[in-house]
Amino acid sequence: MFAIYAERFDADNPVAGLGSGQRPEPDVPDGWAVVDVRATSLNHHDVWSLRGVGLRSEQLPMILGTDASGVDQEGNEVVIHAVMSDPGWRGDETLDPGRSLLSERYPGTFAERVAVPKHNLVPKPSGLSFVEAACLPTAWLTAYRMLFTQAQVTPGQTVLVQGAGGGVATAAIRLASAAGARVWVTSRDPARAEQTLDLGAAQVFESGQRLPERVDAVIETVGAATWKHSLRAVRPGGTVVIAGATSGWTGETELNRVFFLQLRILGSTMGTRDELARLLAFCDRAGVRPVVDRTVPLAQASEGVAAMASGDVFGKVVFTV
């Protein structure tokens, strides 16, 4: 079968490590199913993998990709949940110490077919296209969990989304605004700032700009560059949820501000299968659709990877099979 995979690591030029061509058909252990992939979306996770983060050289070549929608062997249209937990684990699979994502321990979704545990298959609502559904299992699920499970955002609250353009950020803007929250966004790019208003943002500010008032929750995926601003932007008793650090892992934290204002700082990683099912239902019933930056054939995946590596995307990059 045709697939896109990491064949070597290149920290400076991740596209250089990308391979394409025929790979063996997936192994199918007991309790697993094969899905014919119709659409699969790109995430920063794939770019980091090509840079050598999370993979070892002895695992190469590794088929990339965590997200996909397609058709299972019974003809059902499905969406793949990317979190691979231990078969014996019970409870929230994102807390399983032995968890992984597709393309870390098992071959990923950038292929004509992929095998996953049957439990990882979620029915695709008929109202969502394969391309739309393929955007949801990583970036959108991450945003959903950050907003509604961790920050417990409710209608009428104000949410600050740090950074405009990335998959999690655009998802958070769309989901929070659809849920009745007022969404503020920071951006260094005027063109991207303008686009966020079409997604449901109420107002856009320059990165680091003082806000008119403090917010109930901050959605943080930028990291070092915005961390101090995030802590200063949230109200007493408010919540900062962090699920990424694209600008760097280390941020200065004023601990006196944290304890005196009783701030809640929560880490968040991906989401559960049940949260994915709720996200799919929410998007279907509320008419919320993911922002797609571009759709290209899987064979042209290098175009999408190059765009993401350079930061030249707004929304999701989707590969069709």
Secondary structure as UniProt FT lines:
FT   STRAND          2..6
FT   HELIX           14..17
FT   STRAND          18..22
FT   TURN            30..31
FT   STRAND          32..41
FT   HELIX           44..50
FT   TURN            51..52
FT   HELIX           57..59
FT   STRAND          62..63
FT   STRAND          69..72
FT   TURN            73..74
FT   STRAND          77..80
FT   STRAND          83..84
FT   TURN            87..88
FT   HELIX           93..95
FT   TURN            97..98
FT   STRAND          100..101
FT   TURN            102..104
FT   STRAND          113..117
FT   HELIX           118..120
FT   STRAND          121..123
FT   TURN            126..127
FT   HELIX           130..134
FT   HELIX           136..140
FT   HELIX           141..144
FT   HELIX           145..150
FT   TURN            155..156
FT   STRAND          158..162
FT   HELIX           167..178
FT   TURN            179..180
FT   STRAND          182..187
FT   HELIX           190..199
FT   STRAND          203..206
FT   TURN            207..208
FT   STRAND          215..220
FT   TURN            224..226
FT   HELIX           227..233
FT   STRAND          234..242
FT   TURN            246..247
FT   HELIX           255..260
FT   TURN            261..262
FT   STRAND          264..267
FT   HELIX           273..286
FT   STRAND          292..297
FT   HELIX           298..300
FT   HELIX           301..309
FT   TURN            310..311
FT   STRAND          316..320
//
